[in-house]
Amino acid sequence: MTAELNDIAARFILRREGDDWSSADEAELKAWLHESARHQAMGQVYAARRSSTPQQGRQHCEAIAKQFQAIAGEYEELAKLHDELSKNPQ
Protein backbone atom coordinates (compact mmCIF):
# COMPACT_ATOMS: atom_id res chain seq x y z
CA MET A 1 0.00 0.00 0.00
CA THR A 2 2.79 2.44 0.86
CA ALA A 3 4.52 1.86 -2.49
CA GLU A 4 1.25 2.54 -4.32
CA LEU A 5 0.69 5.77 -2.38
CA ASN A 6 4.25 6.87 -3.08
CA ASP A 7 3.77 6.21 -6.81
CA ILE A 8 0.60 8.31 -6.85
CA ALA A 9 2.32 11.11 -4.94
CA ALA A 10 5.28 11.02 -7.34
CA ARG A 11 2.95 11.31 -10.34
CA PHE A 12 1.28 14.35 -8.76
CA ILE A 13 4.67 15.96 -8.12
CA LEU A 14 5.81 15.39 -11.70
CA ARG A 15 2.53 16.72 -13.10
CA ARG A 16 2.66 19.76 -10.82
CA GLU A 17 6.12 20.67 -12.08
CA GLY A 18 4.86 20.62 -15.66
CA ASP A 19 3.61 23.61 -17.58
CA ASP A 20 0.06 22.34 -17.86
CA TRP A 21 -0.84 22.08 -14.13
CA SER A 22 -4.37 23.41 -13.78
CA SER A 23 -6.83 24.28 -11.04
CA ALA A 24 -8.57 20.96 -11.82
CA ASP A 25 -5.27 19.17 -11.18
CA GLU A 26 -4.89 21.03 -7.88
CA ALA A 27 -8.43 20.04 -6.88
CA GLU A 28 -7.68 16.41 -7.75
CA LEU A 29 -4.55 16.51 -5.58
CA LYS A 30 -6.41 18.03 -2.64
CA ALA A 31 -9.17 15.42 -2.92
CA TRP A 32 -6.57 12.66 -2.92
CA LEU A 33 -4.85 14.08 0.16
CA HIS A 34 -8.19 14.36 1.97
CA GLU A 35 -8.65 10.59 1.70
CA SER A 36 -6.78 10.49 5.01
CA ALA A 37 -9.70 12.20 6.73
CA ARG A 38 -12.13 9.71 5.18
CA HIS A 39 -10.15 6.78 6.52
CA GLN A 40 -9.96 8.41 9.97
CA ALA A 41 -13.74 8.78 9.99
CA MET A 42 -14.18 5.16 8.98
CA GLY A 43 -11.86 4.15 11.81
CA GLN A 44 -14.04 6.03 14.30
CA VAL A 45 -17.10 4.14 13.07
CA TYR A 46 -15.29 0.85 13.56
CA ALA A 47 -14.09 1.94 17.01
CA ALA A 48 -17.68 2.47 18.15
CA ARG A 49 -18.45 -1.23 17.66
CA ARG A 50 -17.55 -3.94 20.14
CA SER A 51 -16.56 -7.04 18.12
CA SER A 52 -12.99 -7.82 17.01
CA THR A 53 -13.74 -7.42 13.29
CA PRO A 54 -14.54 -3.70 13.61
CA GLN A 55 -11.44 -3.35 15.81
CA GLN A 56 -9.36 -4.75 12.97
CA GLY A 57 -11.13 -2.42 10.55
CA ARG A 58 -10.36 0.56 12.76
CA GLN A 59 -6.68 -0.40 12.90
CA HIS A 60 -6.63 -0.75 9.13
CA CYS A 61 -8.23 2.67 8.63
CA GLU A 62 -5.84 4.30 11.09
CA ALA A 63 -2.84 2.79 9.28
CA ILE A 64 -4.07 4.04 5.91
CA ALA A 65 -4.77 7.50 7.34
CA LYS A 66 -1.25 7.68 8.77
CA GLN A 67 0.23 6.77 5.40
CA PHE A 68 -1.74 9.54 3.69
CA GLN A 69 -0.69 12.02 6.38
CA ALA A 70 2.96 11.08 5.98
CA ILE A 71 2.80 11.47 2.21
CA ALA A 72 0.98 14.80 2.57
CA GLY A 73 3.71 16.00 4.93
CA GLU A 74 6.44 14.98 2.51
CA TYR A 75 4.59 16.65 -0.33
CA GLU A 76 4.28 19.88 1.64
CA GLU A 77 8.01 19.86 2.49
CA LEU A 78 8.88 19.29 -1.16
CA ALA A 79 6.57 22.12 -2.21
CA LYS A 80 8.33 24.44 0.27
CA LEU A 81 11.69 23.43 -1.17
CA HIS A 82 10.47 24.11 -4.72
CA ASP A 83 9.13 27.50 -3.66
CA GLU A 84 12.46 28.37 -2.05
CA LEU A 85 14.39 27.24 -5.12
CA SER A 86 12.19 29.33 -7.38
CA LYS A 87 12.99 32.44 -5.32
CA ASN A 88 16.76 31.85 -5.52
CA PRO A 89 17.55 30.37 -8.94
CA GLN A 90 21.21 29.71 -9.54
Backbone bond lengths (Angstrom), bond angles and torsions (degrees), N, CA, C in turn:
res aa  C-N    CA-C-N  psi(-1)  N-CA   C-N-CA  omega(-1)  CA-C   N-CA-C  phi
1 M - - - 1.454 - - 1.531 110.82 -
2 T 1.326 117.02 -42.31 1.461 119.64 -179.09 1.522 111.27 -63.02
3 A 1.330 117.32 -41.02 1.467 120.30 179.29 1.528 110.68 -62.34
4 E 1.325 116.31 -40.58 1.466 120.10 178.79 1.529 110.96 -63.89
5 L 1.325 116.54 -43.58 1.469 120.24 178.90 1.518 110.80 -63.92
6 N 1.333 116.90 -39.94 1.462 120.06 178.09 1.522 111.50 -64.29
7 D 1.329 116.91 -39.00 1.474 120.53 177.80 1.528 110.67 -62.57
8 I 1.315 116.54 -44.13 1.471 120.32 179.19 1.520 110.06 -62.74
9 A 1.337 116.15 -45.32 1.471 120.07 179.54 1.523 110.59 -61.15
10 A 1.326 117.36 -41.94 1.467 120.71 179.72 1.527 111.08 -62.54
11 R 1.325 116.26 -40.33 1.480 118.95 178.23 1.530 110.99 -63.33
12 F 1.345 116.33 -40.41 1.463 118.91 177.31 1.527 110.46 -62.47
13 I 1.320 116.97 -43.31 1.466 120.40 -179.16 1.528 110.46 -61.49
14 L 1.318 116.73 -46.43 1.466 119.85 179.68 1.521 111.45 -62.79
15 R 1.317 116.84 -42.77 1.470 120.08 178.60 1.523 110.56 -63.82
16 R 1.339 116.47 -40.53 1.467 119.68 -176.67 1.529 111.27 -65.28
17 E 1.312 116.54 -32.05 1.460 120.32 179.58 1.528 112.40 -75.84
18 G 1.319 116.93 -13.41 1.460 120.52 179.76 1.517 112.34 -76.38
19 D 1.306 115.08 168.55 1.465 121.31 -177.87 1.524 113.67 -76.85
20 D 1.328 116.81 -15.19 1.456 118.70 -174.03 1.535 113.67 -105.20
21 W 1.332 118.37 21.51 1.468 122.39 177.28 1.528 108.63 -65.87
22 S 1.314 116.29 127.18 1.462 120.10 -174.61 1.528 110.77 -119.57
23 S 1.321 115.13 174.33 1.467 119.55 176.54 1.532 109.94 -65.76
24 A 1.326 117.68 -30.02 1.468 120.57 176.01 1.527 110.39 -66.89
25 D 1.334 116.38 -38.58 1.465 119.94 176.34 1.526 110.71 -64.00
26 E 1.318 116.24 -41.90 1.474 120.81 178.87 1.526 110.41 -63.01
27 A 1.317 117.14 -41.04 1.461 121.11 177.99 1.525 110.86 -64.13
28 E 1.329 116.42 -40.08 1.464 120.65 178.02 1.530 110.71 -62.92
29 L 1.328 116.69 -42.12 1.461 121.02 177.86 1.525 111.10 -62.12
30 K 1.324 116.37 -46.96 1.465 119.95 -179.28 1.526 111.36 -62.51
31 A 1.314 117.19 -38.98 1.470 120.86 178.10 1.525 110.12 -63.93
32 W 1.325 116.15 -41.00 1.459 119.55 179.37 1.531 110.51 -64.82
33 L 1.311 117.39 -42.88 1.462 120.33 179.62 1.525 111.91 -65.87
34 H 1.326 117.20 -30.48 1.466 120.14 -179.68 1.526 113.31 -76.18
35 E 1.325 117.62 -4.60 1.457 120.53 174.31 1.522 110.55 -57.47
36 S 1.328 116.58 -30.03 1.463 120.59 178.07 1.526 110.67 -56.29
37 A 1.305 116.67 -44.68 1.468 120.58 -179.79 1.523 110.86 -64.04
38 R 1.321 116.84 -36.99 1.467 120.51 179.28 1.524 110.20 -64.32
39 H 1.320 116.33 -42.83 1.461 119.19 179.45 1.533 111.25 -68.13
40 Q 1.327 117.56 -35.04 1.464 119.73 176.01 1.520 110.52 -62.91
41 A 1.323 116.78 -42.52 1.463 120.47 179.50 1.528 110.86 -64.12
42 M 1.326 116.98 -41.02 1.453 119.93 177.38 1.524 110.39 -62.40
43 G 1.322 117.08 -39.20 1.455 121.24 177.95 1.516 111.89 -61.35
44 Q 1.329 117.24 -37.57 1.463 120.73 178.47 1.523 111.12 -66.48
45 V 1.319 116.65 -36.83 1.467 120.43 176.88 1.522 109.40 -63.35
46 Y 1.319 116.34 -46.44 1.458 119.72 178.58 1.536 111.31 -62.26
47 A 1.321 116.81 -38.78 1.462 120.64 -178.04 1.522 112.09 -63.77
48 A 1.313 117.32 -26.77 1.464 121.18 -178.04 1.531 111.99 -74.85
49 R 1.307 117.62 -12.74 1.469 121.18 -179.83 1.522 109.84 -94.05
50 R 1.323 116.32 163.02 1.458 119.68 -172.37 1.525 115.56 -104.90
51 S 1.304 120.65 -15.89 1.465 120.54 -176.58 1.530 110.47 -80.62
52 S 1.337 116.81 168.43 1.462 120.47 -177.76 1.521 112.69 -72.15
53 T 1.325 118.31 -29.89 1.462 120.22 -179.34 1.531 111.36 -61.80
54 P 1.344 118.76 -48.54 1.467 117.41 175.53 1.530 112.60 -62.07
55 Q 1.326 117.09 -32.73 1.475 119.70 177.18 1.524 109.63 -60.96
56 Q 1.309 116.85 -43.43 1.459 120.60 177.70 1.524 110.54 -64.84
57 G 1.327 116.58 -38.75 1.463 120.44 177.34 1.515 111.53 -63.12
58 R 1.321 116.00 -41.39 1.472 120.43 178.71 1.528 110.06 -61.85
59 Q 1.326 116.21 -45.00 1.466 119.64 179.73 1.530 110.91 -62.16
60 H 1.306 115.90 -39.48 1.464 120.68 178.10 1.532 110.25 -62.35
61 C 1.318 116.30 -47.92 1.467 120.68 -179.13 1.522 111.40 -63.12
62 E 1.323 116.90 -40.43 1.468 120.11 178.61 1.530 110.83 -63.57
63 A 1.333 116.58 -40.47 1.465 119.86 179.61 1.522 111.09 -64.42
64 I 1.328 116.59 -42.92 1.466 119.93 178.64 1.526 110.31 -64.35
65 A 1.331 116.84 -43.15 1.466 120.43 179.91 1.526 110.50 -60.80
66 K 1.323 117.62 -40.91 1.463 120.76 179.20 1.520 111.21 -64.13
67 Q 1.329 117.07 -37.82 1.458 119.98 178.16 1.526 110.80 -64.61
68 F 1.323 116.87 -43.58 1.468 120.00 177.72 1.528 110.38 -62.65
69 Q 1.334 117.20 -41.43 1.461 120.32 -179.23 1.517 111.01 -64.71
70 A 1.327 116.79 -39.86 1.462 119.97 178.59 1.527 111.01 -64.59
71 I 1.309 116.73 -43.57 1.467 120.60 179.33 1.528 109.87 -65.35
72 A 1.323 117.06 -40.98 1.465 119.88 178.65 1.523 110.13 -62.05
73 G 1.322 117.05 -40.87 1.467 120.44 178.13 1.518 111.84 -63.04
74 E 1.326 116.75 -43.70 1.460 120.47 177.67 1.525 111.06 -63.05
75 Y 1.321 115.28 -40.90 1.461 120.04 179.38 1.529 110.33 -62.54
76 E 1.315 116.85 -43.19 1.464 120.20 179.78 1.528 111.17 -63.93
77 E 1.329 117.44 -41.22 1.466 120.42 178.38 1.526 110.99 -64.35
78 L 1.322 116.66 -40.20 1.459 120.12 178.02 1.529 110.73 -65.70
79 A 1.323 116.78 -39.88 1.467 120.21 178.01 1.526 110.62 -62.48
80 K 1.336 117.12 -40.04 1.471 120.50 177.40 1.524 110.46 -62.26
81 L 1.332 116.26 -42.77 1.459 120.46 178.90 1.528 110.52 -62.03
82 H 1.327 116.73 -44.15 1.475 120.15 178.70 1.520 110.78 -62.84
83 D 1.321 117.50 -40.73 1.461 120.26 177.84 1.523 110.33 -61.84
84 E 1.312 116.47 -44.17 1.474 120.67 -179.78 1.535 110.94 -63.74
85 L 1.330 115.47 -42.55 1.471 118.96 178.79 1.521 111.61 -64.81
86 S 1.304 118.03 -34.16 1.457 120.08 -179.94 1.525 111.67 -70.78
87 K 1.319 117.61 -24.89 1.470 121.31 178.22 1.517 111.63 -79.55
88 N 1.322 116.94 -26.68 1.472 121.81 -176.50 1.517 110.84 -127.90
89 P 1.348 117.53 64.05 1.478 118.25 179.24 1.519 110.60 -66.50
90 Q 1.307 115.28 148.45 1.469 118.36 -178.20 1.491 111.98 -118.33
